[in-house]
């Protein structure tokens, strides 16, 4: 098979010319080849090239042929180079063969042939190459029948899966990620090998594991990958809190839903409406504290009171363990986990302006994301119940918009600062200032005082009398 027609990017001709003049056997490999055969919409901006020789030397010569405004990075320790050009990354590496030690995924590397390089690839669908050599330009090199596995939608390793996964256990995460992204089946022998080698994941850094997990969460239907992680016991190696969600406990006629599979439904629901990875993480963690909060109440059944508050408290520790960012992104997830029941409660009861104001105050600019999370949390199989929830959520959204336009509570700041309070009442910073500020906040959120300065001053003068303070006027 010749794929010449797919090599439209000018970089291919330039590399072919350099390879010819330098007598370097050169190929484009990996995901680029896989995706053009899948006719997959290009979502990658990187292309990998392998030459039989020095990848760094090839990159240096290619960079000279390109325009001056390019970014070239050389990684001599790894024998690779990266050229950033026209918003794309081109990686160059020399063909190599690898051998591994049992306690490390870092291989012992030797120079090799294109066949050696294809042998070391993770999956047959990623082991295909296209020649950029003048004698067979555009020819597909497919020693492991990767194109057949593309047609049958199969994830399969080029060599024995026990060798492939034991050598580099991150490939087990990658197998599941590709299965989730492409909706491919993992071949039976390969699947069994992942189950057998799951504990080998311990030699992989958490950063690399989490990187693959995030890619699974961003696939079109994340539940495919998450179920595979659970069933192969890979999830058990790095995310025990999520594993604990699985299971149903029965007592008499009472049973609760399986919170693991409910969470997967919520993640799939939210993925239809967002590619915000942190909103997806909020869905993943929204019920994470339910195992700790589970209680049985006689005559009533199972309850999970307070799981939203405990869940919010668990977020920083989980983020730290999984090497996720401990910054505003973590605080965002913590906020949404803590607040995720509030709109649901409002949708069930008579919606008061006061309750809406308090929700706007607590959620701030994240109110729309919070509502998206709550709507994704509707996983009932009862159509009438779902329709009722959707109708009520529309009412909540309408009230949120009306209150915000009227009272401007989102990201609310008090009309009077603490310094102004100290000046009005001639007091130092301390307990009294806090009492007045909190009383004003509650009065505004409850709709007892307008969100404006003059009305706020009058309210605080009345409040000050209750705690024996006098104003300066």
PyMOL commands that set and color helices and strands:
alter all, ss='L'
color gray80, all
select helices_A, chain A and resi 4-6+10-22+31-38+55-65+114-119+124-126+146-151+161-167+170-182+188-203+206-217+223-231+234-238+240-243+259-271+277-285+290-293+307-321+328-339+342-348+353-376+383-407+418-425+431-445+453-466
alter helices_A, ss='H'
color red, helices_A
select strands_A, chain A and resi 26-29+46-51+71-75+80-85+88-94+96-99+108-111+129-131+140-141+154-155+185-186+250-251+254-255+295-297+301-303
alter strands_A, ss='S'
color yellow, strands_A
deselect
rebuild
show_as cartoon
